[in-house]
Amino acid sequence: MEEEGYFTAEHVFPWMWEDYGALHGHRAAAELLAEHAWPRLYDADRLSNNEVPVAATIYVNDLYVERAFAEETAASIRGLRPWITNELEHNGLRADGERVLGRLIDLVRGRT
């Protein structure tokens, strides 16, 4: 039976320190980062009461961000206007920054 393989994107797993020689010298630093008690990245209660106009791009085929999670997060932020698109991918700002920012500014200003 063939073993399934999954692309890990930016994630690094402990077994990789053994399998990838280029990572050997970074193992101690990675372990320190992994053991660190990181604070919450955002305050969900505060975001649910947001009063600041905000827009965000959600890329349908984003390799690094699960669309369902992005949509769930966007829905939890009061007043967020999402632009859900399959026209670009995770590097949308780099690929066509003027268009992406223009679209987001339009959304924030109520021009759809």
Summary of the structure (lengths in Angstrom):
residues: 112
radius of gyration: 18.6
end to end distance: 50.7
largest distance: 54.9
contacts: 218
relative contact order: 0.13
helix: 45%
strand: 11%
